[in-house]
Amino acid sequence: VAPRAVNPPTQPIELQVTSAHTTPTGTPQSSPLFLPQALSTSHPYPHGYPWMHTESGSDLPLLPSSSIFSPAYMLPPASGVASVSLGALQQMGHDLDGPETDESPDVDDTPSQEAPPPGTDLVGTVQNKDVKRADLTESPNSKQTYKQFFKQFKNKEREGFKDAKHFALDHLCHLPEKLHWKVYLELADLAKRENHLRTARKYYFKVTQLQPYAAQGWLEYAKMEEECGQLEQCQAILATGLHYCPFNESLMVKGIKHEERMGNLSAARTLLSRLRTQSIDKAWRTIMEGGLLEARAGNVLVARKVFKYLIKNVPWYGPIYQEAYRFEERCEEYERAIHIVEKGLKENPRYGPLWFSALRLYEKMASTSPHYNSAPSDSSSPSPLLQTRQLVERARAAISRELTWKIYFEAAQIEERAGNLALARTAYVKSVEHCSENLLWKVWLGGSRTELNADNIDIARKLLTRSLQEVPAKMRAMVLLECSRLEEYAGHTDKARRILERARQETRYEWKVFLESVLLEMRAGNTEAAIREAKAALKIHSGTGRLWAVLIQLNQAHGKEAQSKVFQRALQQVPKSGEVWCEGARILLSSRSLLSGPTSEALSASLSRSTSALALAPPSPSSTPLPSSTTSPLSKSLDALASPADVLRRKLHEARQFLDFAVQFTPQYGDSFIEYLRLELMEHGPEADTSRLEQLCVNADPNYGTMWLHSKRHPLDSTRQVLRNAKRMLLETSSTAPPAAHESWQGRETPSDQGESGEGCWVGNTGVLSLHRTQTLTPDLSNEEKRKLIFGSDQIKP
């Protein structure tokens, strides 16, 4: 998910892509990229894609090629980044990074392997294209020879990079020449894993020189540059690779996704237009990626036509129906989704994922029906719940025997959510009867949660004990966590601590056990103990972003300065943690200076026009921006000299940047989207247009986060519904603020007796958990509220 400005300008922004960040500029550059509006609701091809051939009975006409434009992927290569020469590719390895401590690779320097002058196309340097293509076909002897070499090479890897490198280069003479590119590819991959990036670039270049028709070399080369944040170089490599392998599926999909990430949807669509001459049998996988691209861009009608076209022409492939169903479900078009699933089940009756999707849809439709358990008096059709039960029997009869236990497991959870405990137990018994022995522990675990939700603590404890006896060692932590939560729910906090202590000893490798120890102390109201647990956990799992994020939250009790220091330390350890960047945004949005700005019309107008400067490349640890209000005394002095309006504008701008990074790095973390929603409400008020933010969130499909789970009222709530719940709670809590807070959010003042960790929860108030303040178990909570606080909205999944 590429985070975009929530309110981008209507005109394209001319951007100059650099090696680190991208900034708007008004001066024409040498090779700018024109990035169109990423989430446009319109589409340049209103009747479908050019690769949708005009056929009998088809309503998708072929469009003329003149309607297509892209400077990056036209054939032959046009000006700009697509005109990539052999010398230009080789120069990348010298320009993008300086000298390394590792010695230079042993690449031959004979004249035949020297790069031609810059500007010479790589195609022209290959003398015998047919021979190169033929070299991709290996004989049985060649395969066996390379297999023996590969096994020895992997053993040498354990001795170190230099030993493995010398072994590989020394054995080149014993391998057929047509296999040399595979050796260099393995060396490049090893150099990348050892962080010798310059060496890896040279080896990847060697691979593309020896065998330019091997798509794997271009693909791995592009992936490395993308991981290093060199998006322009990645684009150039993909464009050149597609010159040699114009219809390679992996390269096409990678190129489409990369252009989408850069916001260049026109180039992605141009890539898809290449398929106009290809048979649907060869191109349907890439065409499906085109449908997903339009779905992520919010072009609902076009995406729907693409999926309809694929279903008509490739009816035998189950995942097409699955993706089409997910698309309609995210659009909350449940009737359409059911129609697609039923059609898919008719064509592919043994495709398991579609049956589970159908169960989810039928239950969701049943739960929203006013006649959940009984049919309407004027209808002859069965009740929605009865239809769901009938679907379970249909699935059991059609699905493979290995998945039958999962069907009954899902049926048990459906009955539990419908309030039918006896039927849920019956379904669990059938699940046990059909389940293999190595998976029985999951059924005991699911049954335990069901009994706990019915407040049958003793039965739940017995089922957990049985699960603990049968669970494999690598999944033991999951059951121990459930045991600890059960005892905490039963009021035995000390026993829960002992279980977690045992879990930390037995499953030291599992960071979730350490996180649960921190959360237990938080729920018990022991802030200092929670901080100690978090610090101890980070000594073992220093690369876990969620542990750093919770430590930042806990230091709220020590003030904003303490939080900022932990935030800066966290960025040095986990610069790509979305949870940490989200906490940084919360620090900015919760500061007192943010709440005391002016209320002038000019400031309000400027805020409504402001957009975030999006960095296309991920920030490196050395160039990571920090909150300027907390990084140095100089920045504080500048804040004192600046007007309140400038300080406010800068803080909001920085918070938006931090949230962009959070969404980019960890899109599945739902709290980042809720904080983004809070920022939009702060800037633009209750009538803020959040449609683009909603589309980003739907694309990411978040599945965890304290505030996210707090906003998820039902396990089957859609992403859009969770966002609506969060927005409603944000606005409702805003209405509970003191009367002075209703005048304008900029003029709010936090009551002095609340301090830095004030208990108010209106929009913009201090306190990092401004929405979800129920972090502590208190006696006045109901059993359902306690379960939600301890377990969240997580379901035990088969």
Secondary structure, 3 states (H helix, E strand, C coil): CCCCCCCCCCCCEEEEECCCCEEECCCCCCCCEEECCCCCCCCCCCCCCCCCCCCCCCCCCCCCHHHCCCCCCCCCCCCCCCCCEHHHHHHHHHHCCCCCCCCCCCCCCCHHHCCCCCCCEHHHHCCCHHHHHHHCCCCHHHHHHHHHHHHHHHHHHCCCHHHHHHHHHHCHHHCCHHHHHHHHHHHHHHHHHCCCHHHHHHHHHHHHHHCCCCHHHHHHHHHHHHHCCCHHHHHHHHHHHHHHCCCCHHHHHHHHHHHHHCCCHHHHHHHHHHHHHCCHHHHHHHHHHHHHHHHHCCCHHHHHHHHHHHHHHCCCCHHHHHHHHHHHHHCCCHHHHHHHHHHHHHHCCCCHHHHHHHHHHHHHHHHCCCCCCCCCCCCCCCCHHHHHHHHHHHHHHHCCHHHHHHHHHHHHHHHHHCCCHHHHHHHHHHHHHHCCHHHHHHHHHHHHHHHHHCCCHHHHHHHHHHHHHHCCHHHHHHHHHHHHHHHHHCCCHHHHHHHHHHHHHHCCCCHHHHHHHHHHHHHCCCHHHHHHHHHHHHHHCCCCHHHHHHHHHHHHHHCHHHHHHHHHHHHHHCCCCHHHHHHHHHHHHCCHHHHHCCCCHHHHHHHHHCCCCCCCCCCCHHHCCCCHHHHCHHHHHHHHHCCHHHHHHHHHHHHHHHHHHHHHHCCCEHHHHHHHHHHHHHHHCCCCCCHHHHHHHHHHCCCECHHHHHHCCCCCCCHHHHHHHHHHHHHHHHHCCCHHHHCCHHHCCCCHHHHHHCCCCCCCCCCCCCCCCCCCCCCCCCHHHHHHHHHCCCCCCC
